[in-house]
Amino acid sequence: MDTLFYDGQCPLCAKEIGTLRKLQRGDLVFADIHAQQNRKGMLPDREALLRRLHLLTGDGNWVIGLPANVRAWSHTRLGFFFKPLLWPVIYPVAERIYESWADKRYDRKYACGTCEV
């Protein structure tokens, strides 16, 4: 069973998670980053979790960023729509777009100078 860590304080993230919850087949667990306590360093640091989507696989491996998103959607019947994002020709461009969006989202929400992560 995979566990997807998400930003529960982000309206856009919450909307996507709501859709994933409805469509998934019951084998994906959702963990709001803000509700987690990092027991003995078992999780990446909070900033890393908030900057990029993180998914912990059932066998204990971390999948981060765009591949985490694709893997999360693979738990739904729509997963095949996302798989091409990992194809060698498409992945570099899709990853750059994802990282740019993720950085902007993080900066707007958490790097404003008055907010605390």
One Martini backbone bead per residue (centre of mass of N, CA, C, O) as a GRO file, in nm:
protein
  117
    1MET     BB    1   0.097   0.036   0.023
    2ASP     BB    2   0.049   0.367  -0.043
    3THR     BB    3   0.179   0.701   0.053
    4LEU     BB    4   0.039   1.027   0.045
    5PHE     BB    5   0.183   1.342   0.062
    6TYR     BB    6   0.009   1.644   0.167
    7ASP     BB    7  -0.128   1.974   0.140
    8GLY     BB    8  -0.399   2.064   0.345
    9GLN     BB    9  -0.361   2.401   0.295
   10CYS     BB   10  -0.415   2.346  -0.010
   11PRO     BB   11  -0.669   2.386  -0.225
   12LEU     BB   12  -0.562   2.236  -0.475
   13CYS     BB   13  -0.464   1.982  -0.332
   14ALA     BB   14  -0.735   1.908  -0.196
   15LYS     BB   15  -0.885   1.864  -0.461
   16GLU     BB   16  -0.710   1.634  -0.574
   17ILE     BB   17  -0.743   1.447  -0.330
   18GLY     BB   18  -1.047   1.420  -0.350
   19THR     BB   19  -1.039   1.280  -0.625
   20LEU     BB   20  -0.855   1.044  -0.548
   21ARG     BB   21  -1.037   0.926  -0.325
   22LYS     BB   22  -1.277   0.858  -0.518
   23LEU     BB   23  -1.096   0.685  -0.747
   24GLN     BB   24  -0.970   0.497  -0.578
   25ARG     BB   25  -0.909   0.139  -0.479
   26GLY     BB   26  -0.785   0.135  -0.162
   27ASP     BB   27  -0.436   0.156  -0.205
   28LEU     BB   28  -0.440   0.462  -0.084
   29VAL     BB   29  -0.275   0.677   0.130
   30PHE     BB   30  -0.343   0.971   0.329
   31ALA     BB   31  -0.110   1.250   0.422
   32ASP     BB   32  -0.098   1.514   0.616
   33ILE     BB   33   0.167   1.705   0.682
   34HIS     BB   34   0.039   1.875   0.931
   35ALA     BB   35  -0.021   1.581   1.093
   36GLN     BB   36   0.280   1.524   1.122
   37GLN     BB   37   0.530   1.331   1.291
   38ASN     BB   38   0.883   1.315   1.316
   39ARG     BB   39   0.993   1.008   1.386
   40LYS     BB   40   1.316   0.971   1.384
   41GLY     BB   41   1.343   1.054   1.071
   42MET     BB   42   1.121   0.907   0.874
   43LEU     BB   43   1.099   1.183   0.741
   44PRO     BB   44   1.116   1.423   0.563
   45ASP     BB   45   1.134   1.730   0.562
   46ARG     BB   46   0.890   1.964   0.561
   47GLU     BB   47   0.985   2.130   0.318
   48ALA     BB   48   1.011   1.896   0.119
   49LEU     BB   49   0.713   1.807   0.137
   50LEU     BB   50   0.603   2.094   0.037
   51ARG     BB   51   0.759   2.121  -0.241
   52ARG     BB   52   0.703   1.806  -0.287
   53LEU     BB   53   0.575   1.531  -0.385
   54HIS     BB   54   0.512   1.243  -0.170
   55LEU     BB   55   0.584   0.884  -0.193
   56LEU     BB   56   0.524   0.587  -0.012
   57THR     BB   57   0.596   0.281  -0.049
   58GLY     BB   58   0.533  -0.038   0.055
   59ASP     BB   59   0.869  -0.088   0.040
   60GLY     BB   60   1.006   0.211   0.136
   61ASN     BB   61   0.995   0.404  -0.105
   62TRP     BB   62   1.070   0.705  -0.264
   63VAL     BB   63   0.851   0.933  -0.437
   64ILE     BB   64   0.916   1.229  -0.639
   65GLY     BB   65   0.701   1.432  -0.774
   66LEU     BB   66   0.590   1.344  -1.069
   67PRO     BB   67   0.611   1.035  -1.007
   68ALA     BB   68   0.414   1.056  -0.767
   69ASN     BB   69   0.169   1.145  -0.925
   70VAL     BB   70   0.155   0.906  -1.118
   71ARG     BB   71   0.134   0.688  -0.899
   72ALA     BB   72  -0.123   0.787  -0.767
   73TRP     BB   73  -0.299   0.763  -1.034
   74SER     BB   74  -0.251   0.446  -1.060
   75HIS     BB   75  -0.493   0.403  -0.836
   76THR     BB   76  -0.660   0.451  -1.095
   77ARG     BB   77  -0.842   0.442  -1.395
   78LEU     BB   78  -0.659   0.711  -1.499
   79GLY     BB   79  -0.348   0.640  -1.507
   80PHE     BB   80  -0.288   0.622  -1.821
   81PHE     BB   81  -0.280   0.938  -1.865
   82PHE     BB   82   0.006   0.975  -1.693
   83LYS     BB   83   0.236   0.789  -1.806
   84PRO     BB   84   0.357   0.972  -2.042
   85LEU     BB   85   0.517   1.166  -1.842
   86LEU     BB   86   0.760   0.927  -1.831
   87TRP     BB   87   0.856   0.961  -2.095
   88PRO     BB   88   1.154   1.052  -2.231
   89VAL     BB   89   1.040   1.291  -2.412
   90ILE     BB   90   0.843   1.423  -2.183
   91TYR     BB   91   0.968   1.440  -1.893
   92PRO     BB   92   1.156   1.693  -1.892
   93VAL     BB   93   0.922   1.894  -1.938
   94ALA     BB   94   0.724   1.805  -1.717
   95GLU     BB   95   0.921   1.846  -1.480
   96ARG     BB   96   0.969   2.150  -1.519
   97ILE     BB   97   0.676   2.230  -1.481
   98TYR     BB   98   0.632   2.109  -1.205
   99GLU     BB   99   0.865   2.258  -1.053
  100SER     BB  100   0.768   2.542  -1.111
  101TRP     BB  101   0.494   2.516  -0.978
  102ALA     BB  102   0.591   2.418  -0.697
  103ASP     BB  103   0.765   2.666  -0.630
  104LYS     BB  104   0.540   2.879  -0.650
  105ARG     BB  105   0.354   2.758  -0.440
  106TYR     BB  106   0.549   2.769  -0.206
  107ASP     BB  107   0.626   3.070  -0.213
  108ARG     BB  108   0.335   3.181  -0.169
  109LYS     BB  109   0.280   3.016   0.106
  110TYR     BB  110   0.596   2.999   0.267
  111ALA     BB  111   0.805   3.245   0.136
  112CYS     BB  112   0.705   3.542   0.259
  113GLY     BB  113   0.856   3.597   0.563
  114THR     BB  114   0.592   3.544   0.773
  115CYS     BB  115   0.601   3.250   0.745
  116GLU     BB  116   0.565   2.922   0.875
  117VAL     BB  117   0.652   2.579   0.839
   0.00000   0.00000   0.00000
